[in-house]
Amino acid sequence: MPKAVTAAKRGRSKAGVNKAQLVREAFEKLGIDASAKDVQAACDAHGVKIAPAQISNIRTKLKEGRSGRKVVKTTVVGGVTAKELIQVRIMAEKVGGIARAKELLDILHRLR
């Protein structure tokens, strides 16, 4: 028969510290792209041992957001979003096409 684990004990170290919260705080301090070894060292300073795989899992969940769904990247080359491209296409259609929009933008750039 499996050993029952109470909710109070789950996810906590022997010192009673929530490991996931400790890792999240380390990422806040060190940045989300900090290496697992750096985060592990920060946790060791608090007397908590944590596996690099667990650190990686927590990082992934932080990047995905609280919904648990993967975030769809909308950025394309040069930092342009899909929403911006749609707005530019609509603007180009209003002024007579892409070629005409380019002409107008070139004039606007020269006037600036």
C-alpha positions in Angstrom: 0.0 0.0 0.0 1.5 3.4 -1.0 2.5 5.8 1.7 0.0 8.7 2.1 1.5 12.2 1.7 -0.3 15.1 3.3 -0.8 18.3 1.4 1.3 20.2 4.0 4.4 18.0 3.3 4.1 17.8 -0.5 6.7 20.0 -2.4 8.4 21.1 0.8 12.0 20.4 2.0 12.7 19.1 5.4 13.0 22.7 6.6 9.4 23.3 5.5 10.3 25.6 2.6 8.3 25.3 -0.6 10.9 24.3 -3.2 9.0 25.6 -6.2 8.5 29.0 -4.6 12.2 29.1 -3.8 13.1 28.4 -7.4 10.6 31.0 -8.6 12.2 33.6 -6.3 15.7 32.6 -7.6 14.5 33.1 -11.2 13.1 36.6 -10.2 16.5 37.5 -8.7 18.8 35.8 -11.4 16.6 36.1 -14.4 14.5 33.5 -16.2 17.4 32.4 -18.4 19.7 31.7 -15.4 21.4 28.3 -15.6 20.0 25.4 -13.5 23.4 25.3 -11.6 23.1 28.9 -10.6 19.5 28.4 -9.4 20.6 25.2 -7.6 23.4 27.1 -5.9 20.8 29.7 -4.7 18.6 27.0 -3.3 21.6 25.3 -1.6 22.3 28.6 0.2 18.9 28.1 1.8 19.7 24.5 2.7 17.4 23.0 0.1 18.5 20.4 -2.4 16.7 20.4 -5.7 17.3 18.5 -8.9 18.2 20.4 -12.1 15.3 18.6 -13.9 12.9 20.1 -11.4 14.4 23.6 -11.9 13.9 23.1 -15.7 10.3 22.1 -15.3 9.5 25.1 -13.1 11.3 27.4 -15.7 9.1 26.0 -18.5 5.9 26.5 -16.5 7.0 30.1 -15.7 7.6 30.8 -19.4 4.2 29.2 -20.4 2.3 31.3 -17.9 -0.2 30.3 -15.3 -2.7 28.8 -17.8 -0.5 25.8 -18.4 -0.9 26.4 -22.1 2.1 27.1 -24.3 2.5 30.7 -25.3 2.2 31.2 -29.0 5.0 33.4 -30.3 3.8 36.2 -32.4 7.1 37.8 -33.1 8.8 37.4 -36.5 12.2 38.6 -37.7 13.0 42.1 -36.5 10.6 42.2 -33.6 7.5 42.7 -35.7 4.4 41.1 -34.4 1.6 39.5 -36.5 -0.8 42.1 -35.2 1.4 44.9 -36.6 1.7 43.2 -39.9 -2.1 43.0 -40.2 -2.4 46.7 -39.4 0.2 47.6 -42.0 -1.6 45.4 -44.6 -4.9 47.2 -43.8 -3.2 50.6 -44.2 -1.6 49.6 -47.5 -5.0 48.5 -48.8 -6.5 51.9 -47.9 -3.8 53.9 -49.7 -3.8 51.8 -52.9 -1.5 48.9 -52.3 1.9 48.0 -51.0 3.9 50.0 -53.6 1.9 53.2 -52.9 2.3 52.6 -49.2 6.1 52.4 -49.6 6.1 55.6 -51.6 4.2 57.4 -48.9 6.4 56.0 -46.2 9.5 57.1 -48.1 8.1 60.6 -48.4 7.2 60.7 -44.7 10.7 59.5 -43.8 12.3 62.3 -45.9 10.0 64.9 -44.2 11.0 63.8 -40.8 
